[in-house]
Structure formats: C-alpha cells, structure tokens
Amino acid sequence: MSTTMYSVHPETGATVIHQLPFSRESKSLNVYLEKGFLFDPPVIEEVATDSPKLGRIIGSNEYICTKCNTVH
C-alpha cells in the first residue's frame, strides 16, 4: 500500500506530490513528517508585506521563510 504526501518546493512555492511506498500508519513516515511533508495538500497564501512573517503561509500556523527557506 502506498501513501500520498505533499510538500512545498522551497524555491518556487509549488506543491509537490510524493507517492511513498508505506502505509499511512507506518513509522517510516515520521522522517518525512519531520521534514515538513503533509498528508493533505497545503493551502498556500501570500503573506502581507507589512507582516513580520515574510514568506508563504502553509495551513494556519506555519509559513515558509523566504530568507532561510524553512518552515516555521
């Protein structure tokens, strides 16, 4: 059984779809979850320019920082 996971490309901001050869309950997916992969497609919005969080919002509490290309 395979699992579909999603991530956000750090340079383009595009959603990347990954087909992984593990079931959703597999502990092997923890590595991917720690890297910021998601089970559901991310909702990406541009952040207002006057916001202290410059980058792209993923979901409700995380965003991709344009300075260091990491999820905060």
Secondary structure, DSSP 8 states (H G I E B T S, - for coil): --EEEEEE-TTT--EEEEEESS-TT-GGGHHHHHTT-BSS---EEE--TTSSS-EEEETTTEEEETTT--B-
